[in-house]
Amino acid sequence: MTQIVLLGPPGSGKGTQASGLEQRWGLVHISSGDLLRAHVKEGTHLGRRAKPYMDRGDLVPDELILDMMAERMGAPDAQRGFALDGFPRTVAQAEALEARLEAIGQKLDAVVYLHVPEEELLRRLSGRRICPSCNAIYQVDTMPPKVAGICDQCGAALIQRQDEQVEVVRNRLRVYAEQTAPLLEHYRRQGLLHEIDGTIGVENVMAELARLLGGVRQQR
Ligand code: AMP
């Protein structure tokens, strides 16, 4: 069982790569943002509490995130291994994750940092379209759907996320720099951090990840 974290700013390709890892490697893609958006859509108590933070591009408080993630990671399908996307996002969340894994005799295998310069992130996020039904991700310039505005996988009409307007995107990048970037040092110290250049193209990043996972599995 392989357990990895994909780390990187919004727009660095974590979601695209995590869903590739699910399709090709059988790792379950667990996205905290997708889980939260599902709660918002269903109007649950958690969704109603999280929405104002998400709309501003701020982090949702840890106490709302940790139980949600623990439940998802404890689900039967996740026992075959997972790729975490968007979690952890603070050092406190990383410590909670470590404590949880340790309590069940497990540990992370690798943390992969996708490095992408800021101007490229702004460009990508403003061109991003998502499927509200199956969460597939598209890019109007570089990864468009076969039929404009329609999801290749399930046929639903694609949407632009509310938190991908320019001011909210800028805040998300600021929040990343202040609260999530310190995780790089945290994981570097633990010897878990691997950096991949996130600008080399989806397939090349996937090939790098495959190489890395091959190594991780041999070590197990
Ligand atoms: P994402 O789709 O990962 O960019 O997440 C969208 C939004 O959900 C973020 O801007 C945060 O408001 C919230 N969010 C997602 N994951 C987390 C997390 N691990 N901790 C706190 N807030 C989160």
py3Dmol code that shows the C-alpha trace and the ligand (Angstrom):
import py3Dmol

protein = """\
ATOM      1  CA  MET A   1       0.000   0.000   0.000  1.00  0.00           C
ATOM      2  CA  THR A   2       1.415   3.357  -1.055  1.00  0.00           C
ATOM      3  CA  GLN A   3       0.459   6.589   0.663  1.00  0.00           C
ATOM      4  CA  ILE A   4       1.608   9.844  -0.827  1.00  0.00           C
ATOM      5  CA  VAL A   5       0.893  13.552  -0.523  1.00  0.00           C
ATOM      6  CA  LEU A   6       0.862  15.880  -3.507  1.00  0.00           C
ATOM      7  CA  LEU A   7       1.932  19.326  -2.422  1.00  0.00           C
ATOM      8  CA  GLY A   8       1.990  22.543  -4.381  1.00  0.00           C
ATOM      9  CA  PRO A   9       0.157  25.805  -4.882  1.00  0.00           C
ATOM     10  CA  PRO A  10      -3.334  25.958  -6.383  1.00  0.00           C
ATOM     11  CA  GLY A  11      -2.992  25.338 -10.116  1.00  0.00           C
ATOM     12  CA  SER A  12       0.210  23.306  -9.854  1.00  0.00           C
ATOM     13  CA  GLY A  13      -1.507  20.165 -11.194  1.00  0.00           C
ATOM     14  CA  LYS A  14      -2.106  18.177  -7.989  1.00  0.00           C
ATOM     15  CA  GLY A  15      -5.655  17.200  -8.925  1.00  0.00           C
ATOM     16  CA  THR A  16      -4.780  16.185 -12.478  1.00  0.00           C
ATOM     17  CA  GLN A  17      -1.839  14.091 -11.321  1.00  0.00           C
ATOM     18  CA  ALA A  18      -3.704  12.516  -8.394  1.00  0.00           C
ATOM     19  CA  SER A  19      -6.491  11.423 -10.694  1.00  0.00           C
ATOM     20  CA  GLY A  20      -3.858   9.984 -13.090  1.00  0.00           C
ATOM     21  CA  LEU A  21      -2.373   8.065 -10.163  1.00  0.00           C
ATOM     22  CA  GLU A  22      -5.816   6.667  -9.417  1.00  0.00           C
ATOM     23  CA  GLN A  23      -6.366   5.524 -13.006  1.00  0.00           C
ATOM     24  CA  ARG A  24      -2.894   4.084 -13.571  1.00  0.00           C
ATOM     25  CA  TRP A  25      -1.709   3.009 -10.155  1.00  0.00           C
ATOM     26  CA  GLY A  26      -4.951   2.302  -8.327  1.00  0.00           C
ATOM     27  CA  LEU A  27      -4.192   4.838  -5.592  1.00  0.00           C
ATOM     28  CA  VAL A  28      -7.387   6.458  -4.352  1.00  0.00           C
ATOM     29  CA  HIS A  29      -7.420  10.174  -5.140  1.00  0.00           C
ATOM     30  CA  ILE A  30      -8.502  12.012  -1.998  1.00  0.00           C
ATOM     31  CA  SER A  31      -9.042  15.719  -2.591  1.00  0.00           C
ATOM     32  CA  SER A  32      -9.990  17.811   0.441  1.00  0.00           C
ATOM     33  CA  GLY A  33     -11.297  20.547  -1.891  1.00  0.00           C
ATOM     34  CA  ASP A  34     -13.569  18.088  -3.762  1.00  0.00           C
ATOM     35  CA  LEU A  35     -14.871  16.687  -0.472  1.00  0.00           C
ATOM     36  CA  LEU A  36     -15.599  20.191   0.799  1.00  0.00           C
ATOM     37  CA  ARG A  37     -17.301  21.209  -2.456  1.00  0.00           C
ATOM     38  CA  ALA A  38     -19.516  18.091  -2.190  1.00  0.00           C
ATOM     39  CA  HIS A  39     -20.517  19.161   1.332  1.00  0.00           C
ATOM     40  CA  VAL A  40     -21.296  22.679   0.091  1.00  0.00           C
ATOM     41  CA  LYS A  41     -23.371  21.278  -2.769  1.00  0.00           C
ATOM     42  CA  GLU A  42     -25.332  19.011  -0.449  1.00  0.00           C
ATOM     43  CA  GLY A  43     -25.821  21.832   2.057  1.00  0.00           C
ATOM     44  CA  THR A  44     -24.507  19.816   5.024  1.00  0.00           C
ATOM     45  CA  HIS A  45     -23.627  21.473   8.328  1.00  0.00           C
ATOM     46  CA  LEU A  46     -19.927  21.216   7.432  1.00  0.00           C
ATOM     47  CA  GLY A  47     -20.575  22.641   3.958  1.00  0.00           C
ATOM     48  CA  ARG A  48     -22.424  25.631   5.355  1.00  0.00           C
ATOM     49  CA  ARG A  49     -19.617  26.363   7.807  1.00  0.00           C
ATOM     50  CA  ALA A  50     -16.853  25.910   5.238  1.00  0.00           C
ATOM     51  CA  LYS A  51     -18.368  27.902   2.358  1.00  0.00           C
ATOM     52  CA  PRO A  52     -17.532  31.473   3.475  1.00  0.00           C
ATOM     53  CA  TYR A  53     -13.846  30.563   3.907  1.00  0.00           C
ATOM     54  CA  MET A  54     -13.750  28.832   0.533  1.00  0.00           C
ATOM     55  CA  ASP A  55     -15.438  31.740  -1.240  1.00  0.00           C
ATOM     56  CA  ARG A  56     -12.735  34.080   0.054  1.00  0.00           C
ATOM     57  CA  GLY A  57      -9.911  31.659  -0.736  1.00  0.00           C
ATOM     58  CA  ASP A  58      -9.011  31.315   2.962  1.00  0.00           C
ATOM     59  CA  LEU A  59      -8.302  28.012   4.655  1.00  0.00           C
ATOM     60  CA  VAL A  60     -11.195  26.270   6.348  1.00  0.00           C
ATOM     61  CA  PRO A  61     -10.386  25.794  10.075  1.00  0.00           C
ATOM     62  CA  ASP A  62      -8.492  22.609  10.904  1.00  0.00           C
ATOM     63  CA  GLU A  63     -11.200  21.254  13.198  1.00  0.00           C
ATOM     64  CA  LEU A  64     -13.591  21.083  10.236  1.00  0.00           C
ATOM     65  CA  ILE A  65     -11.056  19.412   7.965  1.00  0.00           C
ATOM     66  CA  LEU A  66      -9.477  16.780  10.198  1.00  0.00           C
ATOM     67  CA  ASP A  67     -12.546  14.627  10.906  1.00  0.00           C
ATOM     68  CA  MET A  68     -13.644  14.799   7.299  1.00  0.00           C
ATOM     69  CA  MET A  69     -10.235  13.594   6.108  1.00  0.00           C
ATOM     70  CA  ALA A  70      -9.921  10.905   8.791  1.00  0.00           C
ATOM     71  CA  GLU A  71     -13.287   9.496   7.741  1.00  0.00           C
ATOM     72  CA  ARG A  72     -12.341   9.460   4.054  1.00  0.00           C
ATOM     73  CA  MET A  73      -8.934   7.895   4.679  1.00  0.00           C
ATOM     74  CA  GLY A  74     -10.594   5.235   6.837  1.00  0.00           C
ATOM     75  CA  ALA A  75     -13.004   4.153   4.076  1.00  0.00           C
ATOM     76  CA  PRO A  76     -12.469   0.628   2.696  1.00  0.00           C
ATOM     77  CA  ASP A  77     -11.280   1.732  -0.771  1.00  0.00           C
ATOM     78  CA  ALA A  78      -8.549   3.931   0.732  1.00  0.00           C
ATOM     79  CA  GLN A  79      -6.942   0.869   2.320  1.00  0.00           C
ATOM     80  CA  ARG A  80      -5.326   0.057  -1.028  1.00  0.00           C
ATOM     81  CA  GLY A  81      -3.294   3.282  -0.861  1.00  0.00           C
ATOM     82  CA  PHE A  82      -3.995   6.923  -1.596  1.00  0.00           C
ATOM     83  CA  ALA A  83      -2.759  10.167  -3.091  1.00  0.00           C
ATOM     84  CA  LEU A  84      -3.753  13.144  -0.946  1.00  0.00           C
ATOM     85  CA  ASP A  85      -4.486  16.319  -2.895  1.00  0.00           C
ATOM     86  CA  GLY A  86      -4.949  19.590  -0.985  1.00  0.00           C
ATOM     87  CA  PHE A  87      -4.341  18.053   2.445  1.00  0.00           C
ATOM     88  CA  PRO A  88      -2.372  18.678   4.585  1.00  0.00           C
ATOM     89  CA  ARG A  89      -2.221  22.424   4.068  1.00  0.00           C
ATOM     90  CA  THR A  90      -0.800  23.564   7.415  1.00  0.00           C
ATOM     91  CA  VAL A  91       1.906  22.196   9.683  1.00  0.00           C
ATOM     92  CA  ALA A  92      -0.816  21.438  12.279  1.00  0.00           C
ATOM     93  CA  GLN A  93      -2.708  19.343   9.700  1.00  0.00           C
ATOM     94  CA  ALA A  94       0.515  17.525   8.766  1.00  0.00           C
ATOM     95  CA  GLU A  95       1.150  16.697  12.410  1.00  0.00           C
ATOM     96  CA  ALA A  96      -2.425  15.445  12.829  1.00  0.00           C
ATOM     97  CA  LEU A  97      -1.994  13.254   9.744  1.00  0.00           C
ATOM     98  CA  GLU A  98       1.270  11.816  11.062  1.00  0.00           C
ATOM     99  CA  ALA A  99      -0.291  11.077  14.456  1.00  0.00           C
ATOM    100  CA  ARG A 100      -3.212   9.327  12.802  1.00  0.00           C
ATOM    101  CA  LEU A 101      -1.022   7.181  10.549  1.00  0.00           C
ATOM    102  CA  GLU A 102       1.315   6.335  13.413  1.00  0.00           C
ATOM    103  CA  ALA A 103      -1.616   5.225  15.572  1.00  0.00           C
ATOM    104  CA  ILE A 104      -2.489   2.601  12.956  1.00  0.00           C
ATOM    105  CA  GLY A 105       1.144   1.595  12.343  1.00  0.00           C
ATOM    106  CA  GLN A 106       1.478   3.359   8.995  1.00  0.00           C
ATOM    107  CA  LYS A 107       3.451   6.224   7.505  1.00  0.00           C
ATOM    108  CA  LEU A 108       3.655   8.377   4.411  1.00  0.00           C
ATOM    109  CA  ASP A 109       5.868   7.026   1.633  1.00  0.00           C
ATOM    110  CA  ALA A 110       6.581  10.276  -0.165  1.00  0.00           C
ATOM    111  CA  VAL A 111       5.565  13.907  -0.470  1.00  0.00           C
ATOM    112  CA  VAL A 112       5.758  15.267  -3.995  1.00  0.00           C
ATOM    113  CA  TYR A 113       6.093  18.990  -4.510  1.00  0.00           C
ATOM    114  CA  LEU A 114       4.960  20.244  -7.918  1.00  0.00           C
ATOM    115  CA  HIS A 115       6.876  23.430  -8.584  1.00  0.00           C
ATOM    116  CA  VAL A 116       5.233  26.021 -10.896  1.00  0.00           C
ATOM    117  CA  PRO A 117       6.041  29.777 -11.125  1.00  0.00           C
ATOM    118  CA  GLU A 118       3.356  32.215  -9.986  1.00  0.00           C
ATOM    119  CA  GLU A 119       2.530  33.832 -13.344  1.00  0.00           C
ATOM    120  CA  GLU A 120       1.920  30.384 -14.801  1.00  0.00           C
ATOM    121  CA  LEU A 121      -0.383  29.532 -11.866  1.00  0.00           C
ATOM    122  CA  LEU A 122      -2.480  32.653 -12.479  1.00  0.00           C
ATOM    123  CA  ARG A 123      -2.792  31.767 -16.144  1.00  0.00           C
ATOM    124  CA  ARG A 124      -3.752  28.179 -15.435  1.00  0.00           C
ATOM    125  CA  LEU A 125      -6.309  28.953 -12.741  1.00  0.00           C
ATOM    126  CA  SER A 126      -8.167  31.507 -14.827  1.00  0.00           C
ATOM    127  CA  GLY A 127      -8.400  28.982 -17.712  1.00  0.00           C
ATOM    128  CA  ARG A 128      -9.485  26.092 -15.542  1.00  0.00           C
ATOM    129  CA  ARG A 129     -12.889  24.456 -15.990  1.00  0.00           C
ATOM    130  CA  ILE A 130     -14.195  21.632 -13.846  1.00  0.00           C
ATOM    131  CA  CYS A 131     -16.946  19.090 -14.152  1.00  0.00           C
ATOM    132  CA  PRO A 132     -19.445  19.625 -11.306  1.00  0.00           C
ATOM    133  CA  SER A 133     -20.588  16.041 -11.666  1.00  0.00           C
ATOM    134  CA  CYS A 134     -17.402  13.889 -11.760  1.00  0.00           C
ATOM    135  CA  ASN A 135     -14.763  16.539 -10.798  1.00  0.00           C
ATOM    136  CA  ALA A 136     -12.685  16.059 -13.975  1.00  0.00           C
ATOM    137  CA  ILE A 137     -10.402  19.049 -14.622  1.00  0.00           C
ATOM    138  CA  TYR A 138      -9.791  20.805 -17.964  1.00  0.00           C
ATOM    139  CA  GLN A 139      -7.707  23.748 -19.175  1.00  0.00           C
ATOM    140  CA  VAL A 140      -9.086  25.856 -22.000  1.00  0.00           C
ATOM    141  CA  ASP A 141      -5.644  26.279 -23.682  1.00  0.00           C
ATOM    142  CA  THR A 142      -3.668  23.175 -22.837  1.00  0.00           C
ATOM    143  CA  MET A 143      -6.144  20.443 -21.874  1.00  0.00           C
ATOM    144  CA  PRO A 144      -9.500  21.312 -23.453  1.00  0.00           C
ATOM    145  CA  PRO A 145     -12.406  18.855 -23.512  1.00  0.00           C
ATOM    146  CA  LYS A 146     -13.164  17.213 -26.884  1.00  0.00           C
ATOM    147  CA  VAL A 147     -16.394  19.231 -27.154  1.00  0.00           C
ATOM    148  CA  ALA A 148     -16.105  22.792 -25.777  1.00  0.00           C
ATOM    149  CA  GLY A 149     -17.813  23.171 -22.392  1.00  0.00           C
ATOM    150  CA  ILE A 150     -18.727  19.470 -22.045  1.00  0.00           C
ATOM    151  CA  CYS A 151     -17.055  16.866 -19.819  1.00  0.00           C
ATOM    152  CA  ASP A 152     -15.396  14.073 -21.850  1.00  0.00           C
ATOM    153  CA  GLN A 153     -15.972  11.588 -19.062  1.00  0.00           C
ATOM    154  CA  CYS A 154     -19.613  12.094 -18.127  1.00  0.00           C
ATOM    155  CA  GLY A 155     -21.141  14.619 -20.546  1.00  0.00           C
ATOM    156  CA  ALA A 156     -22.032  17.239 -17.909  1.00  0.00           C
ATOM    157  CA  ALA A 157     -21.651  20.979 -18.660  1.00  0.00           C
ATOM    158  CA  LEU A 158     -18.310  22.303 -17.348  1.00  0.00           C
ATOM    159  CA  ILE A 159     -18.176  25.235 -14.932  1.00  0.00           C
ATOM    160  CA  GLN A 160     -15.612  27.722 -13.663  1.00  0.00           C
ATOM    161  CA  ARG A 161     -15.122  27.542  -9.919  1.00  0.00           C
ATOM    162  CA  GLN A 162     -16.378  30.511  -7.946  1.00  0.00           C
ATOM    163  CA  ASP A 163     -13.018  30.773  -6.171  1.00  0.00           C
ATOM    164  CA  GLU A 164     -11.172  31.143  -9.477  1.00  0.00           C
ATOM    165  CA  GLN A 165     -11.923  34.804  -9.985  1.00  0.00           C
ATOM    166  CA  VAL A 166      -8.722  36.833 -10.074  1.00  0.00           C
ATOM    167  CA  GLU A 167      -8.888  38.432  -6.589  1.00  0.00           C
ATOM    168  CA  VAL A 168      -9.772  35.153  -4.911  1.00  0.00           C
ATOM    169  CA  VAL A 169      -6.996  33.375  -6.812  1.00  0.00           C
ATOM    170  CA  ARG A 170      -4.499  35.973  -5.587  1.00  0.00           C
ATOM    171  CA  ASN A 171      -5.648  35.395  -2.020  1.00  0.00           C
ATOM    172  CA  ARG A 172      -5.358  31.610  -2.432  1.00  0.00           C
ATOM    173  CA  LEU A 173      -1.770  32.038  -3.635  1.00  0.00           C
ATOM    174  CA  ARG A 174      -0.994  34.325  -0.691  1.00  0.00           C
ATOM    175  CA  VAL A 175      -2.541  31.849   1.755  1.00  0.00           C
ATOM    176  CA  TYR A 176      -0.489  29.073   0.143  1.00  0.00           C
ATOM    177  CA  ALA A 177       2.749  31.042   0.555  1.00  0.00           C
ATOM    178  CA  GLU A 178       2.017  31.883   4.189  1.00  0.00           C
ATOM    179  CA  GLN A 179       0.418  28.716   5.524  1.00  0.00           C
ATOM    180  CA  THR A 180       1.213  25.805   3.219  1.00  0.00           C
ATOM    181  CA  ALA A 181       4.721  26.534   1.878  1.00  0.00           C
ATOM    182  CA  PRO A 182       6.237  25.952   5.371  1.00  0.00           C
ATOM    183  CA  LEU A 183       5.267  22.295   4.907  1.00  0.00           C
ATOM    184  CA  LEU A 184       8.050  21.954   2.342  1.00  0.00           C
ATOM    185  CA  GLU A 185      10.669  22.397   5.047  1.00  0.00           C
ATOM    186  CA  HIS A 186       8.695  20.163   7.416  1.00  0.00           C
ATOM    187  CA  TYR A 187       8.775  17.274   4.934  1.00  0.00           C
ATOM    188  CA  ARG A 188      12.300  18.008   3.697  1.00  0.00           C
ATOM    189  CA  ARG A 189      13.545  17.544   7.257  1.00  0.00           C
ATOM    190  CA  GLN A 190      11.819  14.159   7.361  1.00  0.00           C
ATOM    191  CA  GLY A 191      13.530  13.124   4.115  1.00  0.00           C
ATOM    192  CA  LEU A 192      10.156  12.635   2.405  1.00  0.00           C
ATOM    193  CA  LEU A 193      10.159  15.540  -0.029  1.00  0.00           C
ATOM    194  CA  HIS A 194      10.613  15.040  -3.786  1.00  0.00           C
ATOM    195  CA  GLU A 195      10.384  17.966  -6.156  1.00  0.00           C
ATOM    196  CA  ILE A 196       9.037  17.724  -9.704  1.00  0.00           C
ATOM    197  CA  ASP A 197       8.999  20.603 -12.197  1.00  0.00           C
ATOM    198  CA  GLY A 198       5.267  21.101 -12.779  1.00  0.00           C
ATOM    199  CA  THR A 199       5.768  22.920 -16.085  1.00  0.00           C
ATOM    200  CA  ILE A 200       7.073  19.991 -18.149  1.00  0.00           C
ATOM    201  CA  GLY A 201       3.615  18.805 -19.267  1.00  0.00           C
ATOM    202  CA  VAL A 202       1.014  16.492 -17.746  1.00  0.00           C
ATOM    203  CA  GLU A 203       2.460  13.296 -19.267  1.00  0.00           C
ATOM    204  CA  ASN A 204       6.053  14.108 -18.315  1.00  0.00           C
ATOM    205  CA  VAL A 205       5.066  14.899 -14.732  1.00  0.00           C
ATOM    206  CA  MET A 206       3.154  11.604 -14.635  1.00  0.00           C
ATOM    207  CA  ALA A 207       6.248   9.754 -15.914  1.00  0.00           C
ATOM    208  CA  GLU A 208       8.374  11.339 -13.160  1.00  0.00           C
ATOM    209  CA  LEU A 209       5.775  10.353 -10.583  1.00  0.00           C
ATOM    210  CA  ALA A 210       5.692   6.797 -11.924  1.00  0.00           C
ATOM    211  CA  ARG A 211       9.475   6.586 -11.600  1.00  0.00           C
ATOM    212  CA  LEU A 212       9.286   7.837  -8.044  1.00  0.00           C
ATOM    213  CA  LEU A 213       6.484   5.458  -7.071  1.00  0.00           C
ATOM    214  CA  GLY A 214       8.350   2.546  -8.613  1.00  0.00           C
ATOM    215  CA  GLY A 215      11.263   3.361  -6.286  1.00  0.00           C
ATOM    216  CA  VAL A 216       8.998   3.770  -3.273  1.00  0.00           C
ATOM    217  CA  ARG A 217       7.328   0.409  -3.865  1.00  0.00           C
ATOM    218  CA  GLN A 218      10.689  -1.351  -4.156  1.00  0.00           C
ATOM    219  CA  GLN A 219      11.729   0.075  -0.787  1.00  0.00           C
ATOM    220  CA  ARG A 220       8.606  -1.266   0.939  1.00  0.00           C
TER     221      ARG A 220
END
"""
ligand_1 = """\
23
AMP
P -8.676 23.202 -3.439
O -9.682 22.619 -4.369
O -7.739 22.179 -2.873
O -7.951 24.385 -4.016
O -9.516 23.754 -2.177
C -10.508 24.731 -2.325
C -10.730 25.456 -1.003
O -11.164 24.512 -0.021
C -9.499 26.113 -0.418
O -9.259 27.413 -0.939
C -9.853 26.146 1.064
O -10.802 27.167 1.341
C -10.571 24.817 1.236
N -9.645 23.725 1.598
C -9.331 22.624 0.844
N -8.482 21.823 1.505
C -8.232 22.409 2.688
C -7.422 22.071 3.807
N -6.662 20.956 3.822
N -7.415 22.924 4.856
C -8.167 24.044 4.868
N -8.945 24.437 3.844
C -8.999 23.615 2.761
"""
view = py3Dmol.view(width=600, height=400)
view.addModel(protein, "pdb")
view.setStyle({"model": 0}, {"cartoon": {"style": "trace"}})
view.addModel(ligand_1, "xyz")
view.setStyle({"model": 1}, {"stick": {}})
view.zoomTo()
view.show()
